[in-house]
Structure formats: structure tokens, C-alpha cells
Amino acid sequence: MADRRRVITLTVGGVLLALVPPIAALTDQPFYLDLFRRMMIFAIAAVSLDLILGYGGMVSFGHAAYLGIGAYAVGIAAFHGITNGRRVLHHDHPRVRPDALLPRHQPRDLRR
């Protein structure tokens, strides 16, 4: 009986999670979709850390490194006035050049 209750609970939870994007779109509330997306990202990170530390018994400095690199990148971007990641992705920020990493002139051998 406990297995059946668990399957029903997981199914209902999955259906509710799947209904969040359509409900947010129908109510024209993109904030809730963004909030839900961020909650799921943090939940995945928390579950992975729990699995590594709890079941595996391994201390993972990789999680701390990714969190530190992400915080450092956000701090540097905020220092330079970039406060919205979508502006960077759409290349409309004056300090962002989309072709900054591309080579200016390609050798003739690669143009064929």
C-alpha cells in the first residue's frame, strides 16, 4: 500500500510541476516562471550535493568551485554595470561585443 501511495504522490507532483509553465503563460506572469526555474536549478544543485555527501560520503569541492566561479562572474558583471543577463545574451549592452572572441582575419586556407 505504501508503494502505491508513493506512486500516486509522485505522479500528482509531476503533473503539478508540468502545469506551472502553461499556467504562468495563461496568466501572463513571466515572473512566476522565472522564479520556478530558479527554484528548480537550486533544487537540482541541492539534491546533487545531498547525494554526493550523504550517500557517497565524499566531500566535493567542485560544488564550491562552481558556486564561487558563478558568484565571481556575477560580481564582476555587476561591477561593470551589467545587471540583466538577458541584455548580454541579446547583445544590446554597449559594453558587450558579440564578435569579441572571433578572429578578425582568417587564413586563406580556412576560407575554402
RASULLIN-V645620 format. One record per backbone hydrogen bond with DSSP energy under -0.5 kcal/mol. NH is the residue of the N-H (numbers start at 1). CO is the residue of the C=O. E is the energy in kcal/mol with one decimal. If there is no record, write none. Layout:
nh=(NH | NH)
co=(CO | CO)
e=(E | E)
This chain:
nh=(5 | 6 | 7 | 8 | 9 | 10 | 11 | 12 | 13 | 14 | 15 | 16 | 17 | 18 | 19 | 20 | 20 | 22 | 23 | 24 | 25 | 26 | 27 | 28 | 29 | 32 | 33 | 34 | 35 | 36 | 37 | 38 | 39 | 40 | 41 | 42 | 43 | 44 | 45 | 46 | 47 | 48 | 49 | 50 | 51 | 52 | 53 | 54 | 55 | 55 | 56 | 58 | 60 | 61 | 64 | 65 | 66 | 67 | 68 | 69 | 70 | 71 | 72 | 73 | 74 | 75 | 76 | 77 | 78 | 79 | 80 | 81 | 82 | 83 | 87 | 88 | 89 | 90 | 91 | 92 | 93 | 96 | 97 | 98 | 100 | 102 | 110 | 111 | 111 | 112)
co=(1 | 2 | 3 | 4 | 5 | 6 | 7 | 8 | 9 | 10 | 11 | 12 | 13 | 14 | 15 | 16 | 17 | 18 | 19 | 20 | 21 | 22 | 23 | 25 | 24 | 29 | 29 | 30 | 31 | 32 | 33 | 34 | 35 | 36 | 37 | 38 | 39 | 40 | 41 | 42 | 43 | 44 | 45 | 46 | 47 | 48 | 49 | 50 | 50 | 51 | 51 | 52 | 58 | 59 | 60 | 61 | 62 | 63 | 64 | 65 | 66 | 67 | 68 | 69 | 70 | 71 | 72 | 73 | 74 | 75 | 76 | 78 | 77 | 81 | 84 | 84 | 85 | 86 | 88 | 87 | 87 | 93 | 95 | 96 | 97 | 99 | 107 | 107 | 108 | 109)
e=(-2.0 | -2.0 | -2.3 | -2.3 | -2.4 | -2.6 | -2.3 | -2.6 | -2.4 | -2.3 | -2.3 | -2.4 | -2.3 | -2.1 | -1.3 | -0.6 | -0.8 | -0.5 | -2.1 | -2.5 | -2.1 | -2.6 | -2.1 | -0.7 | -2.5 | -0.7 | -0.9 | -2.4 | -2.7 | -2.5 | -2.3 | -2.3 | -2.3 | -2.2 | -2.0 | -2.3 | -2.1 | -2.4 | -2.0 | -2.4 | -2.6 | -2.3 | -2.1 | -2.4 | -2.5 | -2.3 | -2.7 | -2.7 | -0.6 | -0.8 | -1.9 | -2.0 | -0.5 | -0.7 | -0.6 | -2.1 | -2.7 | -2.4 | -2.4 | -2.8 | -2.4 | -2.3 | -2.4 | -2.5 | -2.3 | -2.3 | -2.5 | -2.3 | -2.6 | -2.1 | -1.6 | -1.3 | -2.7 | -0.9 | -0.6 | -1.0 | -2.0 | -1.9 | -0.8 | -1.5 | -0.6 | -1.6 | -0.5 | -0.6 | -1.7 | -0.7 | -1.1 | -0.6 | -0.8 | -0.5)
